[in-house]
Amino acid sequence: MADDPDLTRVESRGGRRAAGERRSLTSGAAAARRRAVGVAATAVSAVTTVVVLILAVHIFFVAFEANTANDLVRWFGDRAGDLGWQFKDVFQPENPKAEVAVNYGLAALVYLVIGRVVTSLIRRLA
């Protein structure tokens, strides 16, 4: 049977087809991995952007003396207070507006840098 040329052609075509199927499965897995890495990097970037925006809005509200009795202003202040954890009193200038701007601005900068580094590391996995 092995000497039969028709059978050899069929076996060889089947072998090529199997290798092609393996290649498409491998490329499919690679594409799925690239998509997953892209989604993870986008998620980290989006979360970082939201955190930085919350801190920036809080700085804006403080700088322009927004009404602290307003629920929206209070919400941003509470979230910024949670996100600013160790940065709230790094610098203590006499002007309270400057204190908020500098300390929460520093927190925003640190979040931004860390978010960019993590996003870059995630994208390198692809």
N, C-alpha and C positions, 0 to 999 in steps of 0.2 A: 503494500500500500504506500509506503513511503516513497517508492519509486514512481508512483503515479503523478505525472506533471500537473494534472487538474487538481488533485488533492493538495499538492504542495502550494499551488497558487491560492487556493482557498484558505489554507492555514496561514500563509504569509499575509494575505489581506486581512484576515481576522486578527493577526498579531499587530498589524499597523492600526487597525481600528481600535484595538484595546489600548494601544499606546496613546492614540489620539483622544480616546475617552478619558484616560488618566490625565492627560495634559489639560483637557477642558475642566476636569474636576479640580485640578490643582489651580488653574487660573481662576476658577469660580471661588475657590476658598480664599485665594489672594484678594480677589475683588471684594469678597465679604469682609475680609480683615481690614482692607483699606476703608470700606464704608464705616465699619465699627470704630476705627481709629478716628476717622473724620467726624463722626457723631460725638465721640468722647471729647475731642479737641474743641468742637463747636460748643458743647455743653460747658466746658471749663471756661471758655472765652465769654459765653453769655452770662454765666454766674458772676464772673469777675466784673463784667461791664455793669451789671445790676448793682453790685456792691459799691463800685466806684460812683455810680450815679446817685445812690442813696446818700453817700457821704457828701458828694458835691451839692446836692439839693439842701442838705442840712446846713452846710456852710453858707449857702446862698440865703437861706431863711434867717440864719443868725446875723449875717452881715447886713441885711436889710430890715432887721427887727420885725420879722413876721409875727403875727399874733399867736402867742403860745397857747391860747385857749382854743385855737382852731384844731380840729381833730386831725387834719392832714399834716399840719405842722408838727403836732405832737407825735404822730405816727412816725414821721421821718426822724424826729429827734430821738425817739425810743430805739428805732432800728440802728441809727448811727451810734447811739450809746452802746448798743450791744456789739456792733462791728468795730468800734474804736478801741476796744478793751484796753490794751496796754499803752495806747498812744494818747489817751485823753489828757495826760498831764506831763508829757515829756518836756515841753517848753511851757514856761509860765510868765508870759509877758503881762504887763499891768492891764493892758486893754483886753477885756474878755472876748471881744470879737476877733482880735488877732490871735488869741489863744485857741479859739475854736478853729479858725482858718488854718493855723500852722499845724496843730496837732491832728485834726481830722484830715487835713490835706496830706500830712505825712502818712497817715493810715491808708488813705486812698492810693498814694504812690506805692506803698509797700504791696498792697493788694494787686495793683496793676502790674508791677514787676513780677511778683510771684506767679500771677495768672499767665503772663506772657511766657515765662520760663516753663511752666508746667505744660502749657499748650504746645510750645515748641518741642518739648521732650516727647509728648504724646504723638505729635505728627511725625517724628523721626521713627516711630515704630512701624509706620506704613511701608 
